[in-house]
Amino acid sequence: MTHEASVTALVEQMRTGAQRPLARLISMVEREESVVPAIMQQIAPHLGKAHSIGITGPPGAGKSTLVDRLTAILRQKGLTVGIIAADPTSPFSGGAILGDRIRMQQHYLDPGVFIRSMATKDRHGGLPPAAKDVIKLMDAAGKAVILVETVGVGQTELEIVETTDTTVVLLVPEAGDAIQTLKAGLMEIADIFVVNKADREGADRLMAELRMMREIQQAPSGWEVPIVATQAHRGVGVEALYDIVHAHQRFLEESGELHQRRAQHRRNELWDLVEHLVRQRLTEHVRQDSALTALVEQVMRAEVDPHTAAARILDDEDMLRRWLLPQNAGAEHGA
Amino acid sequence: MTHEASVTALVEQMRTGAQRPLARLISMVEREESVVPAIMQQIAPHLGKAHSIGITGPPGAGKSTLVDRLTAILRQKGLTVGIIAADPTSPFSGGAILGDRIRMQQHYLDPGVFIRSMATKDRHGGLPPAAKDVIKLMDAAGKAVILVETVGVGQTELEIVETTDTTVVLLVPEAGDAIQTLKAGLMEIADIFVVNKADREGADRLMAELRMMREIQQAPSGWEVPIVATQAHRGVGVEALYDIVHAHQRFLEESGELHQRRAQHRRNELWDLVEHLVRQRLTEHVRQDSALTALVEQVMRAEVDPHTAAARILDDEDMLRRWLLPQNAGAEHGA
């Protein structure tokens, strides 16, 4: 109860634009899973106003620099900005990431910008597990634009496209060959392509390849994916990118696509949360329920194959009750 | 019943070394999920003899060529080989992949080699969903070595490390910068590093960087990750790689690590299958159960937040019974 009361108070303070309650709520969402539903219920009436933009691409493409420059332009237009920087935590990349953060320092001092580094689930990039909820918190806190920066090539883009309104994919000329076979997949996902470091050799070829792929693969939505050349470190092309991002926002709103995307995102989030809770409860029960422990050990010793064991768990009413209900509820039912 | 009888017959034929029953069983595992547990039960007594080797790395690193050359050496040693080539299906990459397959043609005619291209879940690389079960089929069919080739940078390596006995990570000099921030993650995952195209500029620097990272991050298992230089297209270094792969197999067996890895893989596979089944059953029920449909629609319209909805599904005994039991069982229980 005290917990819920303090959540209510924090949400109210956050809604006034204060940074510290927002930071505290983000930490709670990252650490204390049990309090998340209460927070989400509290902020639900205040959601949906922010425009969330995912910025993804291979390491070294210049994402942080672009986010930095884009933030400067958004601030000039008087828009508040939330930034989520996915951080594949690692003792080795520490230097590089610290460098990025120093570059962002001007924005750290700006009360209209809220920056949060979030660790990815592992050291392999992708979207931090709590990123979706942190976007909601920043939205409820009144940020007009939320930039989500993720590292990765391949599955990462899929995660971001399931999360943000607009997906910007950053490529660099030298990545040309390396991402060759993945480009067609990127074409389905990107709302906007940025070819950064556009002064380097191979930039023209990369732009031409992207244009050719766009010709072949016309987007069903009616949005023709723009291909923007930038040199983010010098600020070249970033204003044009802003205009295009803004145009995409208008397109999403006017076409009804925004409404549809967000509805799909919410449905997928529900299934993801159900999967997560099921796994969490099962792994908790494993420590305490001798029948489940025995089954898992049989699987580990290859005495029961995983398919048969999965069916054994999910085809039996008693097993479901014992192993999937929350532990207290399970106890009440006499498990 | 006829189904199970035909599975038994197919498994028996496959066990004689015939290629066609193996191909048919793989297709069944890829397409007809309901028959998978029956197949897995049938082959369970014949599992665990093959050495499975994941070969992963960014697109363009030369994985197919390396697999081709490694296969030739394995065949010279008299070992049978199964090859799973993950294929991020795409109309655009069709050419490249066809080229790879043509290169492999010598092995297609060899009855001691079984090659299977498998589509990845989407166009973004990663491990094909049925790959784990196909490895088991090839194992039960008597293949001595199973090579699993996947494309990707980032999360893909994690999937492969959860699947095969030995993980080989292929890098190329030009990928040096692009994978900078992900290298530390790769270090945790690779059992063997291969620097392919080792005659190109930057190869020495990449080898030196990898060695330095290995210095800092000593593997807890006691296996010092070898770093092998190859020029796969000319066959240079591939014999050395074979020796190292073989040494790793011996290390896994003698240290007890093989036993441990496989037990962990089986446990993770169980949880993954449970998650998959839960999502599948819920999405099936959505079409037929008006209460669940209503809940999902409320989530899509943002009237109920996903966390609250997930708890509503999983905290209630009646909901679990109605929505998670197989549909027939649910009907018996009066849902």
Contacts between the chains, C-beta under 8 A, distances in Angstrom:
chain1	res1	chain2	res2	distance
A	36	B	307	5.5
A	37	B	305	7.3
A	37	B	307	4.0
A	37	B	308	5.3
A	37	B	311	6.0
A	40	B	305	4.3
A	40	B	306	7.7
A	40	B	307	4.8
A	40	B	308	6.9
A	41	B	305	6.1
A	41	B	307	7.9
A	41	B	308	6.1
A	44	B	302	7.1
A	44	B	305	5.1
A	47	B	302	6.7
A	48	B	302	6.8
A	58	B	153	7.1
A	58	B	178	5.0
A	58	B	179	7.9
A	59	B	177	7.9
A	59	B	178	6.0
A	59	B	179	6.3
A	59	B	180	5.6
A	59	B	181	4.2
A	59	B	182	5.9
A	60	B	177	4.8
A	60	B	178	5.3
A	60	B	180	5.9
A	60	B	181	7.5
A	88	B	181	6.1
A	88	B	182	6.7
A	88	B	185	6.3
A	90	B	181	7.2
A	90	B	184	3.9
A	90	B	185	6.5
A	91	B	184	6.7
A	91	B	216	7.6
A	91	B	217	7.9
A	92	B	183	6.7
A	92	B	184	3.8
A	92	B	213	6.4
A	92	B	216	7.5
A	93	B	180	7.3
A	93	B	181	4.3
A	93	B	184	6.1
A	96	B	180	6.9
A	96	B	181	6.0
A	97	B	181	7.7
A	122	B	158	6.4
A	122	B	185	6.8
A	123	B	182	7.4
A	123	B	184	5.9
A	123	B	185	3.3
A	123	B	188	6.8
A	124	B	154	4.7
A	124	B	155	5.2
A	124	B	157	6.5
A	124	B	158	5.6
A	124	B	182	6.4
A	124	B	185	4.7
A	125	B	154	4.3
A	125	B	155	7.0
A	125	B	181	8.0
A	125	B	182	6.4
A	125	B	185	7.9
A	126	B	154	6.6
A	126	B	155	5.6
A	151	B	154	7.6
A	151	B	181	6.2
A	151	B	182	7.5
A	152	B	153	7.2
A	152	B	154	4.3
A	152	B	155	7.1
A	153	B	58	7.1
A	153	B	152	7.1
A	153	B	153	4.6
A	153	B	154	6.3
A	154	B	124	4.6
A	154	B	125	4.3
A	154	B	126	6.5
A	154	B	151	7.6
A	154	B	152	4.3
A	154	B	153	6.3
A	154	B	154	5.7
A	154	B	155	6.8
A	154	B	156	6.0
A	155	B	124	5.2
A	155	B	125	7.0
A	155	B	126	5.6
A	155	B	152	7.2
A	155	B	154	6.8
A	155	B	155	4.7
A	155	B	156	7.1
A	156	B	154	6.0
A	156	B	155	7.1
A	157	B	124	6.4
A	158	B	122	6.4
A	158	B	124	5.6
A	174	B	174	7.1
A	174	B	177	7.2
A	174	B	178	7.0
A	175	B	178	5.8
A	177	B	59	7.9
A	177	B	60	4.8
A	177	B	174	7.2
A	178	B	58	5.0
A	178	B	59	6.0
A	178	B	60	5.4
A	178	B	174	7.2
A	178	B	175	5.8
A	178	B	178	6.0
A	179	B	58	7.9
A	179	B	59	6.3
A	180	B	59	5.5
A	180	B	60	5.9
A	180	B	93	7.2
A	180	B	96	6.9
A	181	B	59	4.3
A	181	B	60	7.6
A	181	B	88	6.0
A	181	B	90	7.0
A	181	B	93	4.2
A	181	B	96	6.0
A	181	B	97	7.6
A	181	B	125	7.9
A	181	B	151	6.2
A	182	B	59	6.0
A	182	B	88	6.6
A	182	B	123	7.3
A	182	B	124	6.4
A	182	B	125	6.3
A	182	B	151	7.4
A	183	B	92	6.6
A	184	B	90	3.9
A	184	B	91	6.7
A	184	B	92	3.9
A	184	B	93	6.2
A	184	B	123	5.8
A	185	B	88	6.3
A	185	B	90	6.5
A	185	B	122	6.7
A	185	B	123	3.2
A	185	B	124	4.7
A	185	B	125	7.9
A	188	B	123	6.8
A	213	B	92	6.4
A	216	B	91	7.5
A	216	B	92	7.5
A	217	B	91	8.0
A	262	B	302	7.5
A	263	B	300	4.0
A	263	B	301	7.1
A	264	B	300	7.6
A	266	B	299	5.1
A	266	B	300	5.5
A	266	B	302	6.4
A	266	B	306	5.9
A	267	B	296	6.0
A	267	B	299	6.1
A	267	B	300	5.3
A	269	B	299	8.0
A	269	B	306	4.3
A	270	B	296	6.8
A	270	B	299	5.0
A	270	B	306	4.3
A	270	B	309	5.3
A	270	B	310	5.9
A	271	B	279	5.3
A	271	B	282	6.7
A	271	B	283	7.2
A	273	B	306	5.4
A	273	B	307	6.2
A	273	B	309	8.0
A	273	B	310	3.9
A	274	B	278	6.4
A	274	B	279	7.1
A	274	B	282	6.5
A	274	B	310	4.9
A	274	B	313	5.9
A	274	B	314	6.4
A	275	B	275	4.3
A	275	B	278	6.2
A	275	B	279	5.7
A	277	B	310	5.8
A	277	B	311	7.6
A	277	B	314	5.3
A	278	B	274	6.4
A	278	B	275	6.2
A	278	B	278	5.1
A	278	B	314	6.9
A	279	B	271	5.3
A	279	B	274	7.1
A	279	B	275	5.7
A	281	B	314	7.4
A	282	B	271	6.6
A	282	B	274	6.5
A	283	B	271	7.1
A	296	B	267	6.0
A	296	B	270	6.8
A	299	B	266	5.1
A	299	B	267	6.1
A	299	B	269	8.0
A	299	B	270	5.0
A	300	B	263	4.0
A	300	B	264	7.6
A	300	B	266	5.5
A	300	B	267	5.3
A	301	B	263	7.1
A	302	B	44	7.1
A	302	B	47	6.7
A	302	B	48	6.8
A	302	B	262	7.5
A	302	B	266	6.4
A	305	B	37	7.4
A	305	B	40	4.3
A	305	B	41	6.1
A	305	B	44	5.1
A	306	B	40	7.7
A	306	B	266	5.9
A	306	B	269	4.3
A	306	B	270	4.3
A	306	B	273	5.4
A	307	B	36	5.5
A	307	B	37	4.0
A	307	B	40	4.8
A	307	B	41	8.0
A	307	B	273	6.2
A	308	B	37	5.3
A	308	B	40	6.9
A	308	B	41	6.1
A	309	B	270	5.3
A	309	B	273	8.0
A	310	B	270	5.9
A	310	B	273	3.9
A	310	B	274	4.9
A	310	B	277	5.8
A	311	B	37	6.0
A	311	B	277	7.6
A	313	B	274	5.9
A	314	B	274	6.4
A	314	B	277	5.3
A	314	B	278	6.9
A	314	B	281	7.4
A	314	B	324	6.3
A	314	B	325	7.5
A	314	B	326	7.7
A	315	B	325	6.7
A	315	B	326	5.7
A	315	B	329	6.3
A	317	B	321	5.8
A	317	B	325	6.4
A	317	B	329	7.6
A	317	B	333	6.5
A	320	B	320	4.9
A	320	B	321	6.9
A	320	B	324	5.8
A	320	B	325	6.9
A	321	B	317	5.8
A	321	B	320	6.9
A	324	B	314	6.2
A	324	B	320	5.8
A	324	B	324	7.2
A	325	B	314	7.5
A	325	B	315	6.8
A	325	B	317	6.4
A	325	B	320	6.9
A	326	B	314	7.7
A	326	B	315	5.7
A	329	B	315	6.4
A	329	B	317	7.6
A	333	B	317	6.8
